[in-house]
Amino acid sequence: MIRILIADDQALVRGGFRMILDAQEDIEVVGEAVDGAQAVEEALRLHPDLVVMDIRMPGIDGIEATRRLLAAGSRARVLILTTFDLDEYVYEAMRAGASGFLLKDVSPGQLTEAVRTVAAGEALLAPAITRRLIERFMRRPHPGSKLPAELEQLTPRELDVLRLLARGLSNAEIAEELILGAATIKTHVAGVLGKLGVRDRVQAVVAAYESGLIEPGAGD
């Protein structure tokens, strides 16, 4: 069962999301929050698997709430939902630790599939969008600078896997590309995340680009 917390300042939106998600046999909405501060409080109290988080809320917004959740050690993943299709919001949400991003005009089916995808540990952001965001907003390393110590810990095979993650490939696609088994790729992905000190693929991809390991547009 995937346990969900919904954070949005609009009661109608919260009610609609709850109705859609609670109708699924494998999803349970365990709580709601009206702003970012309450989202953090309720997430730390209820320990959901996933927080469906609006960006624009009174007081503490969804991006800052996401930062605070991670800083507090919450294991809940965050799926950002918003009406604002603005690159800077998406990128800041990624950097804050969000695992996915969707606009509120998605269909009920897309919403439930997004919840399942993010709860399973997969990133939810199109590769082309990821590259566009990083090209525009990433903090580039100084020319000639060394890779961060965390990246230097990766084995050559783990670096291969990270480069393919940065291109948006799934585990199955990476396995096909490297001619390896799916279980082996899953182990390599876990190794990459552990050594980088991140908990999912989105943060690993951001780290790969911001360190200079991957150049924007590579693999297009």
Buried (B, 14 or more C-beta within 10 A) or exposed (E): EBBBBBBBBEEEBBEBBBEBBEEBEEBBBBBBBBBBBBBBBBBBEBEBBBBBBBBBBEEBBBBBBBBBBBEEEBEBBBBBBBEEEEEEBBBBBBBBBBBBBBEBEEEBEEBBBBBBBBBEBBBBBEBEBBBBBBEEBBEEBEEEEEBBEBBEBBEEBBBBBBBBBBBBBBBEEBBEBBEBEEEBBBBBBEBBBEBBEBBBBBBBBBBBBBBBBBEBEEEE
